[in-house]
Amino acid sequence: LFFNNHDNPKMISKVNPQEKFAPALAKLLAVIQFTLKGTPFVFQGDEMGLTNHHFASIEEITDVESKGAYQEYLKTMSEEAAFRKVLAGTREHARLMIPWEELEQHKEIHSFYERMIALRKAYKTLIYGAFIPVSDKKNRWTYKREDDEAVFLIDCNLSEYTIKRKPISKEYQCIMNTYGDRDGNEKEMQPYEAVVYRSIVEEK
């Protein structure tokens, strides 16, 4: 389970390049990654919510493939348009050094990753449990992970818009929310909000 690797731009920027949504998107992706079935792979910078780098010119890019693509684009478009197209797809974004000196300003996301990792390690249901789709309507994705020990419901808003939240059964209790001050019972979901609920009904 991974969203980033050394050959692609940062997933957060691919989903929505608006910086104001980066923190919420980073946590949404973490929830999805650590509640799906499979082996999570955290690529360098994921745990800090890093986005694409703001390169100022083609001269700052060292990737040979990107430089070659830039020359090809120049045959049919302006330098500005060619550079924008290169920036959207260059793997250079994923090959920069991690700015550890900025860790403090990314502390909220880093801490959220630690909590998601701890949650997955605490419940084998999130590792081996069955994956059960609940809803995949536009902008909203809901699914369950369950086994004989526990049942989890994961509710995700995949858009930058506020959407209505369908009522959640009282048997579920919110144990993780990407918007930390919310309990998962509000009438609306915030942009890119994800909530992890656990059934509090005693297993038979």
C-alpha positions in Angstrom: 0.0 0.0 0.0 1.7 3.2 -1.1 0.9 6.6 -2.6 4.4 7.8 -3.4 7.7 6.4 -4.8 10.9 7.8 -6.3 9.4 8.0 -9.9 6.4 10.1 -9.3 5.4 13.6 -8.0 3.9 13.8 -4.5 0.4 12.4 -4.3 -0.9 15.3 -2.2 -0.1 17.7 -5.0 -1.5 15.4 -7.6 -4.8 15.2 -5.8 -5.0 18.9 -5.0 -2.2 21.4 -5.5 -3.8 24.0 -3.2 -1.5 24.2 -0.2 -4.3 25.0 2.2 -5.6 21.4 1.8 -2.2 19.7 2.2 -2.5 18.9 5.9 -6.0 17.4 5.6 -5.0 15.4 2.5 -1.9 14.1 4.2 -3.9 12.7 7.1 -6.7 11.4 4.8 -4.1 9.4 2.9 -2.6 8.1 6.1 -6.0 6.8 7.3 -6.6 5.1 4.0 -3.1 3.6 3.9 -3.2 2.2 7.4 -6.8 0.8 7.4 -6.7 -1.0 4.1 -5.6 -4.6 3.7 -1.9 -4.9 2.6 1.5 -3.8 3.7 1.8 0.0 4.2 4.9 1.6 2.6 5.8 5.0 3.9 8.0 6.8 1.4 10.3 9.6 2.5 8.4 12.7 3.4 5.0 11.1 3.6 5.1 11.3 7.4 5.6 15.1 7.1 3.0 15.6 4.4 5.5 16.9 1.9 4.1 18.4 -1.3 5.8 19.1 -4.7 8.8 21.3 -4.5 8.5 24.9 -5.9 11.1 24.8 -8.6 11.7 28.3 -10.1 13.2 27.2 -13.5 14.1 24.2 -15.6 17.8 24.8 -14.6 17.0 23.7 -11.0 15.9 20.3 -12.3 18.6 17.6 -12.7 16.4 14.7 -13.8 17.5 13.8 -17.4 14.1 12.5 -18.4 12.4 15.7 -17.3 15.0 17.9 -19.2 14.4 15.8 -22.3 10.6 16.1 -22.0 11.0 19.9 -21.6 12.9 20.1 -24.9 10.2 18.1 -26.6 7.4 20.3 -25.2 9.2 23.4 -26.5 8.5 22.2 -30.0 4.8 22.8 -29.6 4.4 25.2 -26.7 5.9 28.2 -24.9 8.7 27.9 -22.3 6.3 28.8 -19.5 3.7 26.1 -20.6 6.5 23.5 -21.1 7.9 24.2 -17.7 4.4 23.9 -16.1 3.9 20.5 -17.8 7.3 19.3 -16.6 6.6 20.4 -13.0 3.3 18.4 -13.0 5.0 15.1 -13.8 8.7 15.3 -12.9 10.0 12.7 -10.5 12.5 15.3 -9.2 9.9 16.2 -6.5 10.4 12.7 -5.0 14.2 12.7 -5.1 15.0 15.7 -3.0 16.6 15.5 0.5 14.1 15.4 3.3 14.0 18.8 5.0 14.4 17.5 8.5 15.0 21.1 9.7 11.3 21.6 9.0 10.1 18.7 11.0 8.7 20.9 13.8 6.4 22.7 11.4 5.1 19.3 10.2 4.7 17.9 13.8 0.9 17.6 13.6 1.1 15.3 10.6 4.1 13.4 11.9 2.2 12.8 15.1 -0.9 11.6 13.2 1.2 9.1 11.3 2.6 7.8 14.6 -1.0 7.4 16.0 -2.2 5.6 12.8 0.8 3.2 12.9 0.1 2.5 16.6 -3.6 1.9 15.9 -2.8 -0.6 13.1 -0.4 -2.4 15.4 -2.9 -2.5 18.2 -5.6 -4.2 16.2 -4.9 -7.2 14.0 -8.3 -6.6 12.4 -6.8 -3.7 10.5 -4.1 -6.1 9.2 -5.9 -9.4 8.6 -9.6 -8.5 8.8 -12.0 -8.7 5.9 -12.4 -5.7 3.7 -16.1 -4.9 3.2 -17.1 -2.0 0.9 -20.0 0.1 2.3 -20.3 3.0 -0.1 -18.3 4.4 -3.0 -20.6 7.3 -4.1 -19.0 10.4 -5.6 -16.7 12.2 -3.1 -17.4 9.7 -0.3 -15.8 6.3 0.3 -16.9 4.2 3.3 -15.7 0.7 4.1 -15.4 -1.8 7.0 -12.6 -4.0 8.3 -13.8 -6.8 10.5 -13.0 -10.2 12.0 -14.1 -12.1 15.1 -12.4 -9.6 17.4 -13.5 -6.2 16.1 -15.3 -4.2 13.5 -14.0 -0.9 12.1 -15.9 1.6 9.9 -13.8 4.0 7.9 -15.6 7.0 6.4 -13.8 9.3 4.0 -14.6 12.6 2.2 -12.5 12.5 -0.9 -13.2 16.0 -2.0 -12.2 19.6 -1.2 -15.9 20.4 -0.4 -18.0 20.1 2.8 -20.5 17.2 2.3 -23.4 15.8 4.2 -22.6 13.0 6.6 -25.0 10.1 6.7 -26.0 9.2 10.2 -23.6 6.7 11.8 -25.0 3.8 13.8 -24.8 4.3 17.6 -22.9 1.0 17.8 -19.8 2.8 16.4 -17.6 5.1 18.4 -15.1 7.5 16.8 -11.5 6.6 17.7 -9.6 8.7 15.1 -10.5 11.8 13.2 -8.3 13.7 10.8 -9.9 16.8 12.3 -8.9 16.2 15.8 -11.6 18.4 17.5 -14.5 16.5 15.9 -16.3 13.4 17.2 -17.5 12.0 13.9 -21.2 12.6 14.6 -21.4 16.1 13.0 -24.0 16.5 10.2 -21.3 17.5 7.7 -17.9 16.2 6.8 -15.1 18.7 6.3 -12.9 18.8 3.2 -10.8 15.5 3.0 -12.0 14.5 6.4 -11.6 10.8 7.4 -13.0 9.1 10.5 -12.2 5.7 12.0 -15.0 4.2 14.1 -14.9 1.1 16.1 -17.9 -1.0 17.0 -18.6 -0.9 20.8 -21.1 -3.7 20.6 -19.8 -6.7 22.5 -18.9 -9.5 20.1 -21.0 -12.7 20.4 
